[in-house]
Amino acid sequence: MLDIKFIRENPDIVKKAAKIKGIDVDIDRLLALDKNRVGLIKEVDNLRQMRKSDKKPTEEQIKEIKEVKEQLAKKENKLRTIEAEFDRLMLFVPNIPSPDAPLGGEEANKEIYRWGEPTEFNFPIKDHIELAKDLDLIDFESGVKVSGFRGYYLKNEAVLLQMALMWHALKKLQEKGFTLMIPPTLVRSFALTGSGQFPFAEAETYQVTNANRNAKDVDLKEPLYLVGTAEPSLLAYKANKILNDDDLPVTLCGFSQCYRSEIGSYGKDTRGAYRLHEFMKVEQVVFCKADLKESQDWLQKIKDTSLEMLEELNLPHRVLQIATGDMGAGKYDMYDIETWMPSRNSYGETHSASNFTDWQTRRLNIKYKTRDGQIIYPHALNNTMIASPRILIALFENYQQEDGSIKIPEILQKFIGIKEIKRTVNSEQ
């Protein structure tokens, strides 16, 4: 959320940001509502003052007070209506993107870094689906029967491999000073609105239809939702709080199961483990001082943690700077990391790092007190440290061997206790 004062003073800048991000929001309507809102607030305050009196009123004054109450009720109703529309429109106002961000949609995303060369093989390769079936690592057919479209069972060494990835990521971030958390995966709407997932991705979010009832089976006012990442839960951990200058930076790491309905993506990457309804993820969230240089430095740091892990896994990858029309409403700057997936003969997105500046903290009312007594909103950032099973596509396919086995990356062998995954006679089908 942007500061309304900034919007008033810079309407053209905000309109341009909405245009290049592809956000449909009527800034002129918002400003007209704001003008009416401010005027009504003054009128309501004045009427409330007129209604107050320490002395016993005369009959004439009683009549005047009654008229004031009637006017006040009308003004308050009108103000509530205007504020409801104003608040709704404010949620759609995008953050101003970095001047360095490429202009355009997905096609304008710019490759800025590459590590390693695409893996070469001297034998016909298999995709991760065939490898998973041959080695009894993922059962997609049973998953669909039990869970529906995009359901799956992770099995045998794939379970150990996924948990090894999560454990390695958690230990690495703990060593870097991040506070480890397993946050709630059921959250109230304010957490999703605060992160910016609502209203933009509301269709992608699972609502738990029976979770908004209490023990007496009485409907409660606020429903619950399943998170698509630990980010909303980690951000909301500091909601409505005032931190101290010395508290910053706050560095949080969340491990969670994640759920995404993927509405609108049917027919796109539907085979295998690339685009699933539920998966595991280790997420980083940082709150830092409201200084653009500092938050941009943090963006590089958290991005580099993922690059460091991919290098340890010896997986070829590249970094894209995301264009304005592909980065989403709330982001100032964004980078995706894509990992080489041989069967696709291309890179596939596996990580994402973003700087939201104070766009999320305003929505969640997170502030900090500077040493000179100012109360301001910190900057917030997030990054995917690791997400699985998607990363297993790259691991299975890049580490496959001619005999059909899969080598285990050396950095993970200590967690799993084996050097390769081989077909065994007793594997369950």
Beta strands, then each sheet from edge to edge (+ up, - down):
strand 1: 110-115
strand 2: 138-139
strand 3: 153-154
strand 4: 179-181
strand 5: 186-188
strand 6: 206-208
strand 7: 224-226
strand 8: 242-244
strand 9: 250-259
strand 10: 278-288
strand 11: 317-321
strand 12: 333-341
strand 13: 346-355
strand 14: 367-369
strand 15: 375-376
strand 16: 379-388
strand 17: 406-407
strand 18: 420-421
sheet 1: 1+ 11- 12+ 13- 16+ 10- 9+ 4+
sheet 2: 2+ 3-
sheet 3: 5+ 7- 6+
sheet 4: 8+ 14+ 15-
sheet 5: 17+ 18-
end
